Amino acid sequence: MNMCMNMWYSIHMKAIQVTFDEDLLARIDELEEVRTRGRSAVLREAAVNYLKEKAAEEIDRQYAEGYGRFPQTDEELDWSESRVWPEDWREGDD
């Protein structure tokens, strides 16, 4: 790792201690990506993906809560007219 990258890591990264059971750690260490990128990089990516998933779940929860408070009317749910193309739609296909 070059000097600039080392400086970036030391400024922007914080070392932590994480405990894994031996079987889980062995399964993680078997991954090719762990051998090439390193355990920390793979676990950082997993943490980022976990946080994205949690954020998406929160957005879904907020949508459900909002639609629960203001349910759609039957008129809003009727898309039958939206699926019908105007009569002149096919005129340009000749």
Backbone bond lengths (Angstrom), bond angles and torsions (degrees), N, CA, C in turn:
res aa  C-N    CA-C-N  psi(-1)  N-CA   C-N-CA  omega(-1)  CA-C   N-CA-C  phi
1 M - - - 1.454 - - 1.523 107.78 -
2 N 1.331 116.07 135.67 1.456 117.83 -176.70 1.531 111.92 -78.39
3 M 1.332 115.95 168.60 1.465 122.44 -175.30 1.527 112.29 -60.66
4 C 1.338 116.63 -41.43 1.458 121.17 -178.88 1.530 110.48 -63.35
5 M 1.323 116.71 -42.91 1.462 121.03 179.83 1.525 109.96 -66.22
6 N 1.326 117.73 -39.81 1.467 120.58 176.67 1.522 111.38 -59.65
7 M 1.335 116.76 -40.97 1.452 121.10 -179.95 1.531 109.69 -65.33
8 W 1.342 117.03 -42.68 1.463 120.93 178.68 1.519 110.29 -59.47
9 Y 1.326 116.72 -45.97 1.465 120.23 178.73 1.522 111.25 -61.56
10 S 1.309 117.30 -43.75 1.466 119.05 -176.65 1.523 111.63 -69.12
11 I 1.316 119.03 -29.81 1.457 122.02 -179.56 1.519 111.21 -81.98
12 H 1.337 117.52 -41.04 1.456 121.64 -169.51 1.528 115.32 -107.19
13 M 1.282 117.82 -1.43 1.459 120.93 -178.65 1.518 110.14 -117.69
14 K 1.310 114.91 147.77 1.461 120.21 175.88 1.523 107.26 -124.20
15 A 1.299 116.28 127.17 1.458 120.79 177.76 1.525 108.85 -74.43
16 I 1.324 114.92 136.13 1.463 120.71 177.37 1.523 108.01 -131.87
17 Q 1.296 115.85 166.72 1.458 120.42 176.16 1.524 107.57 -112.65
18 V 1.324 116.07 127.76 1.460 122.12 179.91 1.517 107.48 -124.49
19 T 1.310 116.24 139.18 1.455 121.03 -178.67 1.520 110.15 -106.92
20 F 1.328 116.72 129.57 1.462 124.29 176.26 1.515 108.29 -124.79
21 D 1.338 116.85 147.90 1.457 117.03 172.32 1.532 107.57 -73.18
22 E 1.315 116.20 158.72 1.468 121.31 -172.10 1.523 112.86 -60.65
23 D 1.330 118.19 -38.35 1.465 120.44 -179.14 1.529 111.37 -65.93
24 L 1.330 117.00 -44.22 1.461 120.07 178.97 1.521 110.53 -64.34
25 L 1.305 117.69 -43.75 1.459 121.36 178.79 1.526 111.14 -61.46
26 A 1.323 116.77 -40.78 1.467 120.46 178.56 1.523 110.52 -63.46
27 R 1.345 117.24 -41.28 1.469 121.12 179.05 1.524 110.87 -65.02
28 I 1.331 116.22 -39.55 1.476 119.90 177.98 1.519 109.79 -65.27
29 D 1.326 116.80 -45.77 1.462 121.22 -176.89 1.528 113.05 -67.41
30 E 1.329 118.44 -18.52 1.469 121.40 177.46 1.523 112.19 -74.80
31 L 1.306 117.92 -17.92 1.456 121.05 -176.86 1.529 111.69 -69.57
32 E 1.326 114.87 134.40 1.467 120.31 178.30 1.527 110.88 -59.07
33 E 1.318 116.27 -40.32 1.461 120.31 -179.61 1.529 111.57 -61.19
34 V 1.308 117.58 -36.00 1.464 120.89 177.67 1.524 109.56 -67.20
35 R 1.327 115.93 -39.22 1.476 118.60 179.96 1.523 111.51 -68.33
36 T 1.342 118.26 -32.82 1.465 119.40 -178.58 1.521 113.24 -88.41
37 R 1.339 117.53 -42.74 1.475 120.88 -176.23 1.513 113.00 -93.81
38 G 1.319 116.43 -25.73 1.455 120.43 -177.71 1.517 111.27 102.98
39 R 1.303 114.44 149.93 1.457 122.55 -178.77 1.529 111.80 -57.21
40 S 1.329 116.69 -47.21 1.462 120.67 -176.78 1.520 112.22 -60.48
41 A 1.330 117.08 -44.23 1.463 120.71 -178.98 1.526 110.99 -62.61
42 V 1.315 116.82 -42.76 1.463 120.85 -179.50 1.528 110.39 -67.84
43 L 1.306 117.46 -41.75 1.467 120.20 179.51 1.527 111.42 -69.37
44 R 1.349 117.95 -34.44 1.468 120.15 174.35 1.524 110.37 -61.48
45 E 1.329 116.12 -44.86 1.460 120.98 179.08 1.536 110.33 -62.18
46 A 1.314 116.86 -41.35 1.465 120.39 178.23 1.528 110.51 -62.71
47 A 1.321 117.35 -39.18 1.466 120.69 178.71 1.526 110.83 -66.43
48 V 1.324 117.39 -41.74 1.467 121.17 177.41 1.523 110.13 -61.72
49 N 1.338 117.02 -45.31 1.468 120.63 179.02 1.524 111.24 -62.92
50 Y 1.316 117.50 -38.78 1.465 121.98 177.46 1.531 110.41 -61.34
51 L 1.333 116.47 -44.86 1.465 120.27 179.99 1.528 111.26 -65.80
52 K 1.334 117.72 -37.76 1.470 120.68 176.44 1.523 110.38 -63.43
53 E 1.328 116.45 -42.19 1.467 121.20 178.96 1.527 110.77 -62.54
54 K 1.324 116.53 -42.84 1.463 120.59 178.65 1.526 110.73 -64.81
55 A 1.319 117.89 -39.14 1.469 121.01 178.08 1.531 110.03 -64.72
56 A 1.332 117.40 -42.24 1.464 120.94 178.03 1.523 110.69 -63.57
57 E 1.320 117.36 -40.79 1.466 121.09 177.10 1.526 111.15 -61.52
58 E 1.327 116.66 -38.62 1.462 120.60 179.14 1.531 110.32 -67.30
59 I 1.308 117.35 -40.38 1.467 120.58 176.89 1.524 109.75 -62.63
60 D 1.322 117.14 -44.46 1.472 120.75 177.39 1.526 110.86 -59.81
61 R 1.328 116.54 -41.79 1.457 120.61 179.52 1.526 110.87 -63.08
62 Q 1.333 115.73 -41.50 1.459 119.93 179.39 1.530 111.44 -66.22
63 Y 1.346 117.14 -40.49 1.468 119.97 175.38 1.522 110.58 -59.66
64 A 1.329 116.57 -48.04 1.468 120.60 -178.66 1.520 110.04 -61.26
65 E 1.325 116.91 -41.91 1.461 120.78 179.04 1.533 110.56 -64.07
66 G 1.325 116.09 -43.49 1.465 120.31 179.91 1.519 112.39 -64.28
67 Y 1.330 116.08 -46.00 1.459 119.21 178.83 1.526 110.87 -68.96
68 G 1.317 117.82 -26.56 1.457 120.74 175.81 1.521 111.35 -69.09
69 R 1.329 115.91 -36.76 1.461 120.13 178.98 1.523 112.06 -76.84
70 F 1.335 116.24 -34.25 1.461 121.60 -178.68 1.527 109.10 -129.09
71 P 1.329 118.05 73.48 1.464 120.04 -176.75 1.522 111.60 -63.62
72 Q 1.323 114.72 151.17 1.456 120.15 178.47 1.518 109.52 -71.14
73 T 1.320 114.02 147.07 1.456 119.15 176.91 1.518 108.95 -82.27
74 D 1.333 116.63 165.03 1.463 120.69 176.58 1.519 110.74 -57.78
75 E 1.313 116.50 -36.26 1.466 120.91 179.63 1.532 110.80 -63.85
76 E 1.322 117.14 -41.05 1.465 120.93 178.96 1.525 111.36 -67.80
77 L 1.314 117.41 -29.78 1.462 121.23 -178.23 1.522 112.86 -83.80
78 D 1.333 118.29 -11.97 1.460 121.78 -178.78 1.523 109.69 -84.45
79 W 1.322 115.99 105.20 1.459 121.95 -179.10 1.524 111.36 -103.35
80 S 1.308 118.05 9.56 1.463 120.18 -173.44 1.525 112.27 -56.80
81 E 1.330 118.05 -38.38 1.464 119.86 179.55 1.525 111.22 -74.09
82 S 1.298 118.56 -26.60 1.463 121.80 -179.23 1.519 111.97 -69.95
83 R 1.320 117.69 -24.97 1.461 121.16 -177.94 1.518 112.09 -85.39
84 V 1.315 118.74 -6.67 1.454 121.97 -177.47 1.517 108.75 -94.72
85 W 1.342 115.75 124.40 1.449 120.29 178.06 1.524 109.14 -78.95
86 P 1.306 117.58 147.77 1.461 119.81 174.67 1.528 109.70 -60.71
87 E 1.320 116.27 153.12 1.472 121.31 -177.66 1.523 111.74 -57.47
88 D 1.319 119.16 -35.32 1.470 121.39 -175.32 1.530 112.70 -83.85
89 W 1.323 118.41 6.20 1.468 121.37 -178.15 1.517 111.27 -61.85
90 R 1.309 118.60 -40.44 1.459 121.69 -175.25 1.533 113.39 -84.57
91 E 1.316 119.04 -4.60 1.462 121.16 -178.17 1.514 112.82 -58.33
92 G 1.322 119.04 -34.95 1.463 122.13 -178.77 1.519 114.08 -80.31
93 D 1.335 119.12 -4.05 1.464 122.34 -176.81 1.523 113.69 -86.86
94 D 1.306 119.41 -3.12 1.475 121.14 -175.08 1.493 112.91 -68.89
